[in-house]
Structure formats: C-alpha cells, structure tokens
Amino acid sequence: MNSMILEKKTRTSLTITCIASLIFFAIAISNNHASAGNSEYGKDHINWKKFQNSNEYKGASNKEQKCLNKAHNLGNNLAGYEVRDCLH
C-alpha cells in the first residue's frame, strides 16, 4: 500500500516538473528577441557600441542590421521600440 502512495507521489512530482519546464521553455521562446542585450527594449537610448556587439545585432539578418543602422543614424540614437520594429 505504501509503495502505491509513493509511486503516485512520484508521478505527481514528475508531472508538475514537466509542466513547469514546459511553461519556462515557452516563456524563454517568446522572449527570444525581447531582450535586445539586457532588456533594452524599454529604454529610450541604447548604447550603440554595446548593442553592435550584442547577440541580437550579430544574429540579425542583413536587412535587420540595415534597419538598425538606419534607425541609429536618423536620430543619432537607438530606442528600444526601433530595435523591436527592426528585429522581426
């Protein structure tokens, strides 16, 4: 009888762990481009030199990089919404 209770608790624990892992994975995927080098999307001014060395910039397509360069050059500044708009 005790082994049945232990087995049920183990299955429940594994189920909870699997569900938690799936939720974490889903959140991580949905935030794939939402970081812009340390959650910079909410900022009005992103350090351009640091951003150019970020994984987001380096991993961007040529079209996305051109968009980012243009956004930076237009106002001599790069804002988070511009990053979000360029990285699609």
C-alpha positions as CSV (number, residue, x, y, z in Angstrom):
1,M,0.0,0.0,0.0
2,N,2.8,2.4,0.9
3,S,4.6,1.7,-2.4
4,M,1.4,2.7,-4.3
5,I,1.2,6.0,-2.4
6,L,4.9,6.6,-3.1
7,E,4.5,5.8,-6.8
8,K,1.6,8.2,-7.1
9,K,3.5,11.0,-5.4
10,T,6.5,10.4,-7.7
11,R,4.2,10.5,-10.8
12,T,2.6,13.7,-9.5
13,S,6.0,15.3,-8.9
14,L,7.2,14.3,-12.3
15,T,4.1,15.8,-13.9
16,I,4.5,19.1,-12.0
17,T,8.2,19.2,-13.0
18,C,7.3,18.6,-16.7
19,I,4.6,21.2,-16.7
20,A,6.8,23.8,-15.0
21,S,9.6,23.0,-17.6
22,L,7.2,23.5,-20.5
23,I,6.0,26.8,-19.1
24,F,9.6,28.0,-18.6
25,F,10.5,26.9,-22.1
26,A,7.5,28.6,-23.6
27,I,8.4,31.9,-21.9
28,A,12.0,31.6,-23.0
29,I,11.0,31.1,-26.6
30,S,8.5,34.0,-26.5
31,N,11.2,36.3,-25.2
32,N,13.7,35.3,-27.9
33,H,14.2,38.8,-29.4
34,A,12.7,40.6,-26.4
35,S,16.0,41.2,-24.6
36,A,17.9,43.4,-27.1
37,G,21.0,43.0,-25.0
38,N,19.9,43.0,-21.3
39,S,16.2,44.0,-21.7
40,E,16.9,47.2,-23.6
41,Y,13.5,47.4,-25.4
42,G,12.0,49.7,-22.8
43,K,14.9,52.2,-23.0
44,D,14.9,55.4,-25.0
45,H,18.6,55.3,-25.5
46,I,20.6,52.1,-26.2
47,N,24.3,52.3,-26.2
48,W,25.1,51.7,-29.9
49,K,28.6,50.3,-29.5
50,K,27.4,47.8,-26.9
51,F,24.4,46.9,-29.0
52,Q,26.6,46.3,-32.1
53,N,28.4,43.6,-30.1
54,S,25.2,42.0,-28.8
55,N,23.9,38.6,-30.0
56,E,20.8,40.3,-31.2
57,Y,22.7,42.6,-33.6
58,K,25.2,39.9,-34.7
59,G,22.5,37.4,-35.2
60,A,20.3,39.8,-37.2
61,S,19.9,39.4,-40.9
62,N,21.5,41.9,-43.3
63,K,18.0,43.5,-43.8
64,E,17.5,43.8,-40.0
65,Q,21.1,45.2,-39.5
66,K,20.4,47.8,-42.2
67,C,17.2,48.8,-40.5
68,L,19.0,49.1,-37.1
69,N,21.8,51.2,-38.7
70,K,19.3,53.5,-40.4
71,A,17.3,53.9,-37.1
72,H,20.5,54.8,-35.3
73,N,21.8,57.2,-38.0
74,L,18.5,59.1,-38.3
75,G,18.5,60.3,-34.8
76,N,22.0,59.5,-33.7
77,N,20.2,57.4,-31.2
78,L,18.7,53.9,-31.0
79,A,15.5,53.4,-28.9
80,G,14.0,50.1,-27.8
81,Y,11.0,50.4,-30.0
82,E,13.2,50.7,-33.0
83,V,15.1,47.6,-32.1
84,R,11.8,45.8,-31.7
85,D,10.5,47.1,-35.0
86,C,13.7,46.1,-36.9
87,L,14.1,42.6,-35.4
88,H,11.1,40.8,-36.8
